[in-house]
Structure formats: C-alpha cells, structure tokens
Amino acid sequence: MADTRTITVHVNGVPHSKSIETRTTLVDFLRHECGLTGTHVGCEHGACGACTVLVDGHSARSCLMLGVQCHDAQVQTVEGLANNGVLNVLQQAFQDHHALQCGFCTAGILMTMTEFLRDNPHPTEHDVRDILSGNVCRCTGYLPIVDAVLDAAKTLREMKQ
C-alpha cells in the first residue's frame, strides 16, 4: 500500500488540496494533479532546467522536489506569468526577440529569469549568460534569449521610473 499525504499547495495563487503519494514529484503534482502542463519534464535529474518553477519566490527544479515538500508553499508556474491573458514583460520580450523555437525549455527559462530579473534589475550580458547556463536549450543558440532578457530588464527599469 502506498504512503499518501494530503497537501495544499498554492499554485499561481490558487490552493490545490490533493491526496498524493509521498514519492510524487512536484512536477508530476503540477502536471497530473493540477493540470498545469507548462512545466516540462526533461532530464529528471535537475540538469536541464525545463522543470524550473518558483517555490516561495525562489527557483527550484520541480523534478527534484517532492510534492509533500511544498505543503503550504506558494508555487508559481509559467501559467502564472501572464495576467488575464496578457503576456508579462519578459514573455513579451521573448516573443519580440523570437527567443524560442521548439518551446520545450522556454517555461523553465522564463521562471529562472523571472527570479533573476526581480533580484537583478541591471544585469549585464555576462550576468544573463551566467544564470542561463543552468538551462539547456537545444534550438536557439541562446543569443535571442539573452537579448530578450536584457530588453525585458530595460523595460522593467523604465516602468519603475
């Protein structure tokens, strides 16, 4: 018999209370229990970054976390970035710079960069590349992603003035 626990996780501001097996990863909880399929399962070793989400405001590899670890936590997924169907600044910059191709890595990169830009409003190209090194993209060559992040940082700074 499987060991289960009932947890409540606040995902994109919405509480999700579910009884899950204690071995259920956060990425599986998000995809299968919450129906949020924007978070992708890539390597399942935490190396590719495709499963990155924000847990209590900090980026985390959801393939390496158990769902039960997130009981009472605030989790933000890529589905929580847009506001009423309107892309946020970073998502719009990705669209404007064609910073995605197949899109598999995009959700994880967006979540990583969301935390990064929140904490680093004046990033250099080197800063962006350094943080981006934790996310694998096999299609873009990273240049349009770097350009999009720098453009989003500029727009966010202008919005604060």
Z-matrix of the N, CA and C atoms (Angstrom, degrees):
N
C 1 1.442
C 2 1.530 1 109.35
N 3 1.320 2 116.40 1 133.86
C 4 1.455 3 121.71 2 -177.01
C 5 1.527 4 111.12 3 -75.05
N 6 1.330 5 114.97 4 143.40
C 7 1.455 6 121.71 5 175.60
C 8 1.532 7 107.60 6 -80.09
N 9 1.318 8 118.87 7 122.65
C 10 1.457 9 122.35 8 -178.97
C 11 1.521 10 110.63 9 -123.67
N 12 1.309 11 114.92 10 157.64
C 13 1.467 12 122.92 11 174.97
C 14 1.527 13 107.23 12 -140.78
N 15 1.306 14 115.60 13 149.27
C 16 1.463 15 120.23 14 172.17
C 17 1.512 16 107.37 15 -96.00
N 18 1.317 17 114.92 16 125.55
C 19 1.464 18 120.40 17 -178.66
C 20 1.521 19 109.28 18 -124.98
N 21 1.313 20 114.30 19 157.79
C 22 1.462 21 121.39 20 170.88
C 23 1.516 22 107.10 21 -124.08
N 24 1.303 23 115.26 22 121.08
C 25 1.463 24 121.91 23 178.26
C 26 1.521 25 106.87 24 -121.66
N 27 1.313 26 116.49 25 131.23
C 28 1.466 27 121.75 26 178.77
C 29 1.532 28 107.11 27 -90.63
N 30 1.313 29 115.67 28 103.96
C 31 1.461 30 121.06 29 -176.06
C 32 1.522 31 108.61 30 -106.47
N 33 1.320 32 115.41 31 118.38
C 34 1.460 33 121.85 32 -178.25
C 35 1.528 34 110.54 33 53.11
N 36 1.341 35 115.37 34 37.16
C 37 1.452 36 121.39 35 177.16
C 38 1.519 37 115.83 36 85.07
N 39 1.328 38 117.20 37 -1.68
C 40 1.461 39 121.53 38 -178.57
C 41 1.524 40 109.17 39 -110.73
N 42 1.330 41 118.07 40 125.49
C 43 1.468 42 119.05 41 178.95
C 44 1.533 43 111.14 42 -73.01
N 45 1.320 44 115.08 43 134.47
C 46 1.466 45 122.47 44 176.25
C 47 1.517 46 107.20 45 -122.25
N 48 1.321 47 116.73 46 109.72
C 49 1.468 48 121.94 47 177.62
C 50 1.516 49 108.16 48 -103.94
N 51 1.306 50 116.12 49 120.79
C 52 1.463 51 121.64 50 -176.69
C 53 1.519 52 109.63 51 -144.18
N 54 1.311 53 115.07 52 151.05
C 55 1.456 54 121.30 53 170.64
C 56 1.520 55 106.34 54 -95.18
N 57 1.338 56 115.92 55 120.00
C 58 1.469 57 120.05 56 -176.91
C 59 1.521 58 110.00 57 -130.61
N 60 1.315 59 114.62 58 158.79
C 61 1.459 60 119.68 59 172.17
C 62 1.526 61 108.22 60 -68.16
N 63 1.307 62 116.32 61 143.22
C 64 1.467 63 120.10 62 -177.31
C 65 1.523 64 112.22 63 -64.70
N 66 1.308 65 118.05 64 -18.06
C 67 1.470 66 121.07 65 179.63
C 68 1.532 67 112.79 66 -88.74
N 69 1.333 68 117.79 67 -0.49
C 70 1.466 69 121.93 68 -179.40
C 71 1.520 70 110.26 69 -69.40
N 72 1.317 71 116.76 70 125.46
C 73 1.462 72 120.26 71 177.80
C 74 1.531 73 109.70 72 -74.38
N 75 1.323 74 114.94 73 159.97
C 76 1.459 75 119.68 74 178.40
C 77 1.525 76 110.44 75 -61.64
N 78 1.323 77 117.92 76 -40.69
C 79 1.465 78 119.41 77 -179.53
C 80 1.530 79 110.74 78 -62.31
N 81 1.316 80 117.83 79 -39.22
C 82 1.461 81 120.05 80 177.57
C 83 1.527 82 110.99 81 -69.42
N 84 1.329 83 117.40 82 -37.30
C 85 1.462 84 120.59 83 175.63
C 86 1.525 85 110.00 84 -59.78
N 87 1.333 86 116.76 85 -47.28
C 88 1.467 87 120.59 86 -178.64
C 89 1.523 88 111.85 87 -63.64
N 90 1.318 89 116.24 88 -45.20
C 91 1.465 90 120.42 89 -176.17
C 92 1.529 91 112.59 90 -74.81
N 93 1.322 92 116.98 91 -46.52
C 94 1.466 93 120.05 92 -170.84
C 95 1.519 94 114.03 93 -93.69
N 96 1.316 95 117.61 94 -33.38
C 97 1.466 96 120.13 95 -178.34
C 98 1.526 97 112.26 96 -92.89
N 99 1.337 98 116.44 97 -33.27
C 100 1.463 99 120.26 98 -178.25
C 101 1.528 100 112.72 99 -101.20
N 102 1.326 101 117.23 100 -13.84
C 103 1.460 102 120.53 101 -179.94
C 104 1.513 103 114.15 102 73.82
N 105 1.315 104 117.56 103 20.51
C 106 1.464 105 122.47 104 -179.24
C 107 1.525 106 108.91 105 -101.16
N 108 1.302 107 115.97 106 96.74
C 109 1.466 108 121.15 107 -171.90
C 110 1.526 109 113.88 108 -94.98
N 111 1.325 110 117.77 109 7.62
C 112 1.456 111 120.05 110 177.51
C 113 1.512 112 113.25 111 -68.91
N 114 1.318 113 116.60 112 -28.44
C 115 1.460 114 121.42 113 176.75
C 116 1.521 115 107.18 114 -79.98
N 117 1.312 116 116.47 115 120.69
C 118 1.463 117 120.86 116 -173.74
C 119 1.527 118 112.85 117 -99.06
N 120 1.311 119 114.67 118 150.52
C 121 1.460 120 122.17 119 174.79
C 122 1.522 121 106.30 120 -98.48
N 123 1.326 122 115.68 121 116.15
C 124 1.461 123 119.71 122 -179.40
C 125 1.514 124 110.94 123 -107.90
N 126 1.308 125 115.93 124 -94.48
C 127 1.464 126 121.62 125 -173.71
C 128 1.529 127 113.52 126 -83.82
N 129 1.327 128 117.39 127 -20.96
C 130 1.463 129 123.65 128 -175.22
C 131 1.531 130 113.11 129 59.78
N 132 1.330 131 115.74 130 23.12
C 133 1.465 132 121.86 131 177.23
C 134 1.529 133 111.67 132 -127.95
N 135 1.327 134 117.40 133 2.13
C 136 1.457 135 121.28 134 -179.29
C 137 1.509 136 114.88 135 79.28
N 138 1.316 137 117.46 136 8.52
C 139 1.463 138 120.29 137 -175.61
C 140 1.526 139 114.02 138 -91.68
N 141 1.325 140 118.27 139 -28.85
C 142 1.467 141 119.52 140 -172.01
C 143 1.520 142 113.85 141 -90.74
N 144 1.319 143 118.22 142 -26.20
C 145 1.462 144 121.55 143 177.80
C 146 1.512 145 115.51 144 84.13
N 147 1.326 146 119.08 145 -0.51
C 148 1.469 147 121.17 146 -177.79
C 149 1.521 148 112.43 147 -63.49
N 150 1.318 149 117.46 148 -25.21
C 151 1.468 150 122.06 149 -175.82
C 152 1.523 151 113.18 150 -96.61
N 153 1.319 152 117.92 151 12.73
C 154 1.455 153 121.03 152 -175.34
C 155 1.527 154 111.88 153 -65.89
N 156 1.322 155 115.30 154 131.11
C 157 1.462 156 124.06 155 174.13
C 158 1.524 157 107.02 156 -133.83
N 159 1.318 158 116.82 157 172.84
C 160 1.457 159 120.26 158 173.92
C 161 1.519 160 108.25 159 -103.69
N 162 1.315 161 116.25 160 126.02
C 163 1.465 162 122.92 161 176.29
C 164 1.524 163 106.41 162 -114.38
N 165 1.313 164 114.63 163 115.88
C 166 1.467 165 120.93 164 -174.78
C 167 1.524 166 111.28 165 50.62
N 168 1.336 167 115.30 166 39.72
C 169 1.459 168 122.02 167 174.82
C 170 1.508 169 116.33 168 86.53
N 171 1.326 170 117.59 169 -1.05
C 172 1.463 171 120.41 170 -177.68
C 173 1.522 172 110.19 171 -118.73
N 174 1.320 173 116.44 172 139.27
C 175 1.461 174 119.51 173 -178.90
C 176 1.522 175 110.50 174 -65.21
N 177 1.331 176 113.84 175 140.93
C 178 1.462 177 121.02 176 -179.30
C 179 1.513 178 109.00 177 -146.96
N 180 1.306 179 115.82 178 145.34
C 181 1.460 180 121.82 179 174.56
C 182 1.521 181 107.46 180 -81.97
N 183 1.301 182 116.46 181 108.96
C 184 1.465 183 120.10 182 -174.23
C 185 1.524 184 112.97 183 -72.69
N 186 1.331 185 117.63 184 -11.95
C 187 1.473 186 119.45 185 175.04
C 188 1.524 187 110.92 186 -78.72
N 189 1.339 188 117.14 187 -17.55
C 190 1.458 189 121.43 188 -178.61
C 191 1.520 190 113.35 189 -100.70
N 192 1.316 191 116.75 190 -7.38
C 193 1.461 192 121.22 191 -179.92
C 194 1.515 193 109.84 192 -104.06
N 195 1.299 194 115.23 193 146.89
C 196 1.454 195 119.90 194 172.92
C 197 1.525 196 108.63 195 -89.16
N 198 1.314 197 115.31 196 147.18
C 199 1.454 198 119.75 197 177.37
C 200 1.515 199 112.39 198 -56.39
N 201 1.339 200 116.82 199 -39.10
C 202 1.469 201 120.21 200 -178.55
C 203 1.526 202 112.27 201 -64.32
N 204 1.319 203 118.22 202 -22.51
C 205 1.465 204 121.37 203 176.57
C 206 1.523 205 111.48 204 -69.12
N 207 1.317 206 116.79 205 -17.81
C 208 1.459 207 121.35 206 -175.71
C 209 1.521 208 112.89 207 -102.32
N 210 1.333 209 116.74 208 11.85
C 211 1.461 210 119.50 209 176.40
C 212 1.523 211 109.17 210 -56.17
N 213 1.316 212 116.48 211 127.46
C 214 1.466 213 125.42 212 -178.38
C 215 1.531 214 114.15 213 68.51
N 216 1.314 215 118.00 214 11.81
C 217 1.466 216 121.17 215 178.63
C 218 1.528 217 110.69 216 -90.23
N 219 1.319 218 114.04 217 161.53
C 220 1.464 219 122.07 218 172.48
C 221 1.525 220 106.87 219 -99.02
N 222 1.314 221 117.12 220 120.10
C 223 1.457 222 121.77 221 179.62
C 224 1.530 223 108.41 222 -117.65
N 225 1.318 224 115.34 223 131.12
C 226 1.462 225 119.75 224 175.47
C 227 1.514 226 108.49 225 -115.15
N 228 1.316 227 115.26 226 130.45
C 229 1.456 228 122.22 227 176.85
C 230 1.522 229 108.73 228 -112.15
N 231 1.307 230 116.09 229 174.62
C 232 1.459 231 120.49 230 179.78
C 233 1.529 232 111.28 231 -59.05
N 234 1.333 233 117.05 232 -30.13
C 235 1.462 234 119.41 233 178.78
C 236 1.520 235 112.11 234 -64.83
N 237 1.332 236 117.20 235 -20.10
C 238 1.453 237 121.72 236 -179.26
C 239 1.520 238 114.77 237 -90.35
N 240 1.321 239 118.12 238 2.42
C 241 1.468 240 120.24 239 -178.19
C 242 1.524 241 112.67 240 -79.84
N 243 1.312 242 117.55 241 -43.95
C 244 1.463 243 121.03 242 -179.47
C 245 1.522 244 109.06 243 -72.18
N 246 1.318 245 115.88 244 153.23
C 247 1.464 246 121.70 245 179.56
C 248 1.524 247 108.55 246 -117.09
N 249 1.326 248 116.27 247 109.78
C 250 1.467 249 121.96 248 -178.52
C 251 1.525 250 111.94 249 53.17
N 252 1.320 251 115.84 250 41.99
C 253 1.457 252 121.09 251 177.52
C 254 1.519 253 115.22 252 83.36
N 255 1.334 254 117.02 253 -2.08
C 256 1.465 255 121.36 254 178.60
C 257 1.523 256 107.91 255 -96.48
N 258 1.334 257 115.97 256 124.10
C 259 1.456 258 120.36 257 179.70
C 260 1.526 259 110.96 258 -59.61
N 261 1.336 260 116.06 259 144.65
C 262 1.460 261 117.93 260 174.27
C 263 1.529 262 108.78 261 -79.08
N 264 1.312 263 116.51 262 177.26
C 265 1.468 264 121.55 263 -174.41
C 266 1.528 265 111.53 264 -57.82
N 267 1.318 266 117.36 265 -45.12
C 268 1.459 267 120.85 266 -178.38
C 269 1.527 268 111.08 267 -66.54
N 270 1.316 269 117.14 268 -44.65
C 271 1.472 270 119.83 269 178.01
C 272 1.523 271 110.79 270 -61.37
N 273 1.328 272 116.80 271 -41.83
C 274 1.468 273 120.15 272 179.54
C 275 1.525 274 110.66 273 -63.88
N 276 1.329 275 116.76 274 -39.66
C 277 1.464 276 120.04 275 178.12
C 278 1.532 277 110.55 276 -64.13
N 279 1.326 278 117.47 277 -38.77
C 280 1.462 279 120.25 278 176.08
C 281 1.524 280 110.29 279 -61.22
N 282 1.319 281 116.90 280 -42.44
C 283 1.460 282 119.79 281 178.83
C 284 1.532 283 110.31 282 -66.10
N 285 1.325 284 117.09 283 -46.26
C 286 1.465 285 121.27 284 -177.82
C 287 1.527 286 112.84 285 -61.79
N 288 1.333 287 116.77 286 -34.25
C 289 1.467 288 121.51 287 -177.06
C 290 1.532 289 112.84 288 -98.17
N 291 1.315 290 116.31 289 6.99
C 292 1.482 291 121.12 290 -178.17
C 293 1.527 292 109.96 291 50.41
N 294 1.335 293 114.74 292 49.97
C 295 1.462 294 121.70 293 -173.63
C 296 1.522 295 112.84 294 -88.71
N 297 1.302 296 116.10 295 26.46
C 298 1.456 297 120.09 296 173.64
C 299 1.515 298 108.07 297 -150.87
N 300 1.302 299 114.15 298 152.39
C 301 1.453 300 119.01 299 174.21
C 302 1.514 301 108.50 300 -124.55
N 303 1.313 302 117.66 301 -80.13
C 304 1.471 303 117.70 302 180.00
C 305 1.518 304 110.69 303 -75.06
N 306 1.330 305 118.31 304 -26.26
C 307 1.451 306 122.99 305 176.19
C 308 1.516 307 115.51 306 87.35
N 309 1.318 308 118.62 307 -4.21
C 310 1.464 309 120.06 308 -175.97
C 311 1.523 310 111.91 309 -61.72
N 312 1.306 311 117.57 310 -41.99
C 313 1.463 312 121.72 311 -177.39
C 314 1.515 313 113.38 312 -85.02
N 315 1.308 314 117.14 313 -14.66
C 316 1.463 315 122.08 314 -167.78
C 317 1.522 316 113.83 315 -58.37
N 318 1.316 317 118.00 316 -44.65
C 319 1.469 318 120.16 317 -178.36
C 320 1.527 319 111.13 318 -59.35
N 321 1.317 320 116.83 319 -45.65
C 322 1.458 321 120.52 320 179.57
C 323 1.513 322 112.50 321 -64.41
N 324 1.327 323 116.22 322 -39.68
C 325 1.464 324 119.86 323 178.57
C 326 1.526 325 110.13 324 -66.99
N 327 1.316 326 117.30 325 -42.83
C 328 1.465 327 120.15 326 178.56
C 329 1.525 328 111.38 327 -59.41
N 330 1.323 329 116.85 328 -41.03
C 331 1.459 330 119.66 329 -179.02
C 332 1.533 331 110.90 330 -70.34
N 333 1.321 332 117.08 331 -40.98
C 334 1.467 333 121.09 332 176.89
C 335 1.518 334 110.20 333 -60.54
N 336 1.324 335 116.38 334 -45.29
C 337 1.459 336 121.09 335 -177.13
C 338 1.528 337 112.34 336 -73.96
N 339 1.327 338 117.70 337 -24.97
C 340 1.463 339 120.26 338 175.60
C 341 1.520 340 110.18 339 -62.08
N 342 1.326 341 116.16 340 -48.46
C 343 1.469 342 119.58 341 177.51
C 344 1.530 343 110.21 342 -65.19
N 345 1.324 344 116.70 343 -43.88
C 346 1.461 345 121.76 344 -177.79
C 347 1.527 346 111.29 345 -58.03
N 348 1.336 347 116.99 346 -48.94
C 349 1.465 348 119.83 347 -178.10
C 350 1.532 349 112.09 348 -69.82
N 351 1.305 350 117.62 349 -30.41
C 352 1.459 351 121.18 350 175.59
C 353 1.531 352 109.70 351 -62.40
N 354 1.319 353 116.48 352 -39.83
C 355 1.461 354 121.64 353 -176.02
C 356 1.525 355 113.91 354 -92.76
N 357 1.329 356 117.04 355 -15.38
C 358 1.472 357 121.55 356 -175.62
C 359 1.535 358 110.21 357 -135.97
N 360 1.318 359 118.42 358 80.79
C 361 1.465 360 120.09 359 -175.65
C 362 1.533 361 114.95 360 -70.54
N 363 1.330 362 117.22 361 -13.67
C 364 1.472 363 120.82 362 -178.64
C 365 1.531 364 110.70 363 -124.55
N 366 1.313 365 118.33 364 59.10
C 367 1.467 366 118.97 365 -176.88
C 368 1.521 367 112.50 366 -74.17
N 369 1.311 368 114.94 367 149.53
C 370 1.463 369 120.85 368 170.62
C 371 1.527 370 108.41 369 -93.76
N 372 1.311 371 116.44 370 168.77
C 373 1.461 372 119.69 371 176.43
C 374 1.529 373 109.85 372 -59.39
N 375 1.321 374 116.93 373 -39.44
C 376 1.466 375 120.95 374 178.31
C 377 1.529 376 110.92 375 -61.75
N 378 1.337 377 116.98 376 -43.00
C 379 1.468 378 120.94 377 178.16
C 380 1.527 379 110.98 378 -58.12
N 381 1.317 380 115.95 379 -47.23
C 382 1.469 381 120.85 380 -178.65
C 383 1.522 382 109.80 381 -62.50
N 384 1.321 383 116.85 382 -46.53
C 385 1.467 384 119.71 383 -179.61
C 386 1.532 385 111.73 384 -62.92
N 387 1.321 386 116.13 385 -36.64
C 388 1.456 387 120.37 386 179.23
C 389 1.531 388 110.44 387 -63.47
N 390 1.326 389 117.71 388 -49.54
C 391 1.462 390 121.10 389 179.58
C 392 1.522 391 110.58 390 -66.88
N 393 1.298 392 116.73 391 -38.45
C 394 1.468 393 122.04 392 -179.14
C 395 1.526 394 112.19 393 -65.93
N 396 1.310 395 117.60 394 -19.31
C 397 1.465 396 120.63 395 -177.73
C 398 1.525 397 112.53 396 -63.76
N 399 1.310 398 117.89 397 -14.43
C 400 1.457 399 121.52 398 177.05
C 401 1.517 400 113.84 399 -87.50
N 402 1.320 401 117.03 400 1.79
C 403 1.463 402 121.85 401 179.45
C 404 1.523 403 109.26 402 -124.52
N 405 1.313 404 116.03 403 128.88
C 406 1.455 405 120.98 404 -178.98
C 407 1.523 406 110.11 405 -94.38
N 408 1.335 407 115.46 406 127.68
C 409 1.458 408 122.54 407 173.34
C 410 1.513 409 106.87 408 -126.76
N 411 1.317 410 115.97 409 124.73
C 412 1.453 411 119.11 410 -176.56
C 413 1.528 412 112.79 411 -98.60
N 414 1.333 413 117.39 412 -0.44
C 415 1.465 414 119.61 413 -173.24
C 416 1.519 415 114.90 414 -111.55
N 417 1.347 416 118.18 415 -42.68
C 418 1.465 417 119.27 416 -164.03
C 419 1.513 418 115.08 417 -88.47
N 420 1.305 419 119.09 418 -22.99
C 421 1.456 420 119.60 419 -172.38
C 422 1.515 421 111.96 420 78.61
N 423 1.321 422 117.93 421 4.72
C 424 1.464 423 126.65 422 173.02
C 425 1.522 424 115.51 423 73.10
N 426 1.322 425 120.52 424 -23.04
C 427 1.466 426 121.05 425 -176.01
C 428 1.524 427 112.62 426 -56.81
N 429 1.339 428 120.01 427 -48.77
C 430 1.468 429 117.88 428 179.16
C 431 1.531 430 112.98 429 -66.70
N 432 1.318 431 117.73 430 -27.51
C 433 1.464 432 120.92 431 177.29
C 434 1.529 433 109.27 432 -68.18
N 435 1.313 434 117.12 433 -46.32
C 436 1.466 435 121.48 434 178.63
C 437 1.525 436 109.58 435 -60.08
N 438 1.330 437 116.94 436 -46.26
C 439 1.469 438 120.77 437 179.09
C 440 1.527 439 111.16 438 -60.05
N 441 1.321 440 116.89 439 -41.65
C 442 1.466 441 121.05 440 -179.84
C 443 1.524 442 111.30 441 -64.29
N 444 1.313 443 117.21 442 -43.32
C 445 1.468 444 120.65 443 -179.26
C 446 1.521 445 110.21 444 -65.38
N 447 1.327 446 117.63 445 -43.59
C 448 1.466 447 120.15 446 178.82
C 449 1.522 448 111.12 447 -64.43
N 450 1.335 449 117.32 448 -38.87
C 451 1.458 450 121.74 449 177.57
C 452 1.528 451 110.64 450 -65.45
N 453 1.330 452 116.87 451 -42.33
C 454 1.466 453 120.87 452 178.49
C 455 1.527 454 110.10 453 -63.25
N 456 1.318 455 117.38 454 -40.86
C 457 1.473 456 120.68 455 178.59
C 458 1.527 457 110.34 456 -60.58
N 459 1.313 458 116.41 457 -43.16
C 460 1.467 459 121.06 458 178.75
C 461 1.528 460 110.37 459 -62.75
N 462 1.308 461 117.29 460 -46.26
C 463 1.468 462 121.48 461 179.49
C 464 1.522 463 111.07 462 -61.73
N 465 1.325 464 116.77 463 -43.92
C 466 1.472 465 119.88 464 179.02
C 467 1.531 466 111.52 465 -62.52
N 468 1.323 467 117.34 466 -38.93
C 469 1.478 468 120.22 467 177.73
C 470 1.533 469 110.22 468 -64.64
N 471 1.339 470 116.23 469 -42.18
C 472 1.469 471 120.48 470 -180.00
C 473 1.524 472 111.24 471 -64.39
N 474 1.321 473 117.38 472 -34.81
C 475 1.461 474 121.98 473 -179.89
C 476 1.524 475 111.36 474 -68.12
N 477 1.321 476 117.71 475 -26.98
C 478 1.460 477 121.52 476 -178.84
C 479 1.521 478 112.17 477 -82.43
N 480 1.313 479 116.73 478 -13.96
C 481 1.488 480 119.44 479 -177.94
C 482 1.510 481 110.85 480 -80.38
